[in-house]
Amino acid sequence: MNEMEREEDCCSPPFPEDFGERLKRLIELAGLSREEFAQRLGIDYDRVAQWFEGAELTGGEVWHVARLAYSIPGGMAIIIPETAGGTE
């Protein structure tokens, strides 16, 4: 394991296995279709579709999703339950 891998391993929380489900709930709450969701994020629909199949998001993609979730009442609680006092 090189230094970069050790740093990522120690500092990066695991990506939630249920993130695709969280996205589905966020899209539902926003009243958007998957295509509209991708458009609002400014990300290609094919890439967004990969997320529902378990692909991890890049840092920039996480930023776009977080910004959209923040703009929707209750959105951040869906994406990051800890923000609503929940536990994982």
Residue pairs with C-beta under 8 A, 6 or more apart in sequence:
1 9
15 56
15 57
16 22
16 88
17 54
19 51
19 54
19 57
20 51
20 52
20 53
20 54
22 78
22 79
23 37
23 51
23 52
23 65
23 79
24 52
25 78
26 37
26 65
26 68
26 69
26 72
26 75
26 78
26 79
27 33
27 34
27 37
29 72
29 74
29 75
29 78
30 37
30 40
30 68
30 72
30 75
32 40
34 45
34 48
34 49
34 52
35 45
37 48
37 68
38 44
38 45
38 47
38 48
39 45
40 68
41 48
41 61
41 64
41 65
41 68
42 64
43 61
43 64
47 61
51 57
51 61
57 65
65 79
66 76
66 79
68 75
69 75
69 76
69 78
69 79
69 80
70 76
76 83
76 84
77 83
77 84
77 86
81 87
81 88
82 88
